């Protein structure tokens, strides 16, 4: 089976998000983290997490990109268990059974994004509309014969290319202020 793992190609996640996921964490979409928030009032790092973050399951931190990787059933079960524990301890799930069921759904959805080759990167763009949160996913693959090297030198993009993010993030300016 294939699942998503966080990946960090540069240091930008460490200053774009309030809490950055560590590279190599199992990941899910994370849209549920915003279910009870006033999305129109989100600003700064919270808005960045909403707009373009995947949730790292171990840290509950955010990652701009995730990588499709091979995973065993034991990996999946451990990740579901970890997310379930977070849902109870930190996010107020009413029962362990409810939390595990929700975690199973999150990982089933994450696995549904993995119908691309291993090592494909995935990015998300989230918006809030009257009927809820909408997510668009894009895949980034190394050009034929190339291995992962640097963030901006080798990718072909697949997915919804007509919809572009509405926000502009000044990554250099954020790094200089840090």
C-alpha positions in Angstrom: 0.0 0.0 0.0 1.0 3.6 -0.4 0.6 6.5 2.1 1.8 10.1 2.5 4.9 11.2 4.4 5.9 14.8 5.0 9.0 16.0 3.2 11.0 19.2 3.6 12.9 20.4 0.5 13.9 23.7 2.1 13.4 25.5 5.4 10.3 27.5 4.4 7.9 25.4 6.4 9.7 26.3 9.6 8.7 29.9 9.2 5.5 29.7 7.1 3.7 27.6 9.7 3.3 28.1 13.5 4.4 24.5 13.9 6.2 22.7 11.1 6.0 18.9 10.7 9.2 17.0 10.9 10.3 15.4 7.7 9.2 11.8 7.4 6.0 11.9 9.5 2.9 10.1 8.2 0.5 12.7 6.9 -3.1 13.3 6.2 -4.9 16.2 4.6 -5.6 17.9 8.0 -8.7 19.9 6.8 -10.5 18.6 9.9 -8.3 20.9 12.0 -10.3 23.8 10.8 -13.8 22.5 11.1 -14.8 24.8 14.0 -12.8 27.9 13.1 -13.9 31.1 11.5 -12.0 30.7 8.3 -12.6 34.3 7.2 -10.7 35.4 10.4 -7.6 33.3 9.8 -4.5 35.3 9.2 -0.8 34.8 9.1 0.6 31.3 9.8 -2.8 29.8 10.5 -4.0 31.0 7.1 -0.9 29.4 5.5 -1.7 26.1 7.2 -5.3 26.3 6.1 -4.4 27.2 2.5 -1.5 24.8 1.8 -0.7 22.5 4.7 -0.8 18.8 5.2 -0.9 17.6 8.8 2.0 15.6 10.1 0.5 12.9 12.4 3.3 12.6 15.0 3.7 16.3 15.7 0.4 17.8 14.5 2.6 20.2 12.6 2.2 21.3 9.0 4.1 20.5 5.8 3.7 22.1 2.4 4.5 19.0 0.5 4.1 15.3 1.1 5.6 12.3 -0.7 3.9 9.1 -1.8 5.8 6.2 -0.2 5.3 2.5 0.2 3.9 1.5 3.6 3.0 -1.7 5.4 -0.2 -2.5 7.1 1.7 -2.2 10.4 2.8 1.4 9.4 -0.8 2.3 8.6 -2.2 0.8 11.9 0.5 2.6 14.0 -0.3 5.9 12.2 -4.0 5.5 12.7 -3.5 4.7 16.4 -1.2 7.8 16.8 -3.8 10.1 15.1 -6.6 8.6 17.2 -4.7 9.3 20.4 -4.2 12.9 19.3 -7.9 13.2 18.5 -8.8 12.2 22.0 -6.0 13.9 24.0 -5.7 17.2 22.2 -8.7 17.6 20.1 -11.5 16.4 22.3 -12.9 13.4 20.5 -15.6 11.9 22.7 -14.4 8.3 22.7 -11.4 6.3 21.6 -13.6 4.4 19.2 -14.9 7.6 17.6 -11.3 8.9 17.3 -10.0 5.7 15.7 -12.9 5.6 13.2 -12.1 9.3 12.3 -8.4 8.5 11.9 -9.2 5.5 9.7 -11.3 7.8 7.4 -8.4 10.3 7.3 -5.9 7.7 6.3 -8.3 6.1 3.7 -8.6 9.6 2.1 -4.8 10.1 2.2 -4.3 6.6 0.6 -6.8 7.6 -2.1 -4.4 10.4 -3.1 -1.6 7.9 -3.7 -2.6 6.5 -7.1 0.6 7.9 -8.5 4.1 6.4 -8.6 6.2 6.3 -5.4 8.2 9.4 -4.8 5.6 11.7 -6.4 5.1 14.8 -4.3 1.6 16.2 -3.6 0.6 19.7 -2.8 -2.8 21.0 -1.6 -4.7 24.2 -2.1 -7.6 24.8 0.2 -10.4 27.3 -0.1 -13.5 28.1 2.0 -16.8 28.5 0.2 -20.3 28.7 1.3 -20.8 25.0 1.3 -17.6 24.1 3.1 -13.9 23.5 2.6 -12.7 22.6 -0.9 -9.3 21.0 -1.6 -7.4 20.8 -4.9 -4.4 18.5 -5.0 -1.5 18.8 -7.4 1.2 16.2 -8.1 4.8 17.0 -8.7 7.1 14.3 -10.3 10.7 14.3 -11.1 11.3 14.5 -14.8 12.2 11.2 -16.4 15.4 9.8 -15.0 16.0 12.5 -12.4 16.2 12.0 -8.7 15.0 14.5 -6.0 17.7 17.2 -5.7 16.4 20.7 -5.1 13.0 22.1 -4.7 12.7 24.1 -7.8 14.7 22.4 -10.5 13.0 19.3 -11.6 9.3 19.0 -11.3 6.5 18.5 -13.8 3.1 19.5 -12.4 -0.1 17.5 -12.8 -3.5 18.6 -11.6 -5.7 21.6 -11.6 -3.5 24.2 -13.3 -6.3 26.8 -14.0 -6.9 27.5 -10.3 -4.1 29.4 -8.7 -3.7 30.3 -5.1 -5.0 33.8 -4.3 -2.4 34.7 -1.7 1.2 35.6 -2.3 3.6 34.6 0.4 6.9 36.6 0.7 9.1 33.6 1.7 12.3 35.6 1.6 10.9 38.4 3.7 9.6 36.0 6.3 13.0 34.3 6.5 14.7 37.7 7.0 12.3 38.6 9.8 12.9 35.3 11.6 
